[in-house]
Amino acid sequence: MALYSLKGYFMIEILWWYWILLSIVLMIVELSFGTIFIGAISISSLILGAITYFINIKFIWQVIIWSILSIILVYIAKKITKGGVKVSSVGQSSQEIGAIGVVIEPIDNSLNGKVEFYMPIHGSKIWNATSNNKIPVGRKVKIVAFRGQMLEVESIDEKE
């Protein structure tokens, strides 16, 4: 019965273009998921591919260098994106909650009225609106919620 030796086990020859190919595949995955971390690992593969093009390195050292590069680049990517990716709230309905307008068609519990705003809200100054209370023409209102293409408003005048 022969025992297999581990000597030579890590003597696999990996050509430089394998690392470049891995880098391309990882970048395609990065583009699919949109995270910066897979891109950092992809860049480490690209760097290692460039290194092994000029210097012949044993496979085990290639894996060690790739791992160290990946850890460093993921750490840098994490530092760059600390606090997460910033998402703009421009165009989000919650941004306009509390905007003040004037009733131009009366609002009743069962009938929708119209409200005009001084500045456009999502591209329009005049909106259909509903409320839990009757609100006459000329009364100032503020946006409480968006209900699809309709606003829910409430009166801000003292007289109800």
Rosetta blueprint (number, residue, H / E / L):
1 M L
2 A L
3 L L
4 Y L
5 S L
6 L L
7 K L
8 G L
9 Y L
10 F L
11 M L
12 I L
13 E L
14 I L
15 L L
16 W H
17 W H
18 Y H
19 W H
20 I H
21 L H
22 L H
23 S H
24 I H
25 V H
26 L H
27 M H
28 I H
29 V H
30 E H
31 L H
32 S H
33 F H
34 G L
35 T L
36 I H
37 F H
38 I H
39 G H
40 A H
41 I H
42 S H
43 I H
44 S H
45 S H
46 L H
47 I H
48 L H
49 G H
50 A H
51 I H
52 T H
53 Y H
54 F H
55 I L
56 N L
57 I L
58 K L
59 F H
60 I H
61 W H
62 Q H
63 V H
64 I H
65 I H
66 W H
67 S H
68 I H
69 L H
70 S H
71 I H
72 I H
73 L H
74 V H
75 Y H
76 I H
77 A H
78 K H
79 K H
80 I H
81 T L
82 K L
83 G L
84 G L
85 V L
86 K L
87 V L
88 S L
89 S L
90 V L
91 G L
92 Q L
93 S H
94 S H
95 Q H
96 E H
97 I L
98 G L
99 A L
100 I E
101 G E
102 V E
103 V E
104 I E
105 E E
106 P L
107 I E
108 D L
109 N L
110 S L
111 L L
112 N L
113 G E
114 K E
115 V E
116 E E
117 F E
118 Y E
119 M E
120 P E
121 I E
122 H L
123 G L
124 S E
125 K E
126 I E
127 W E
128 N E
129 A E
130 T E
131 S L
132 N L
133 N L
134 K L
135 I E
136 P L
137 V L
138 G L
139 R L
140 K E
141 V E
142 K E
143 I E
144 V E
145 A E
146 F E
147 R E
148 G L
149 Q L
150 M E
151 L E
152 E E
153 V E
154 E E
155 S E
156 I L
157 D L
158 E L
159 K L
160 E L
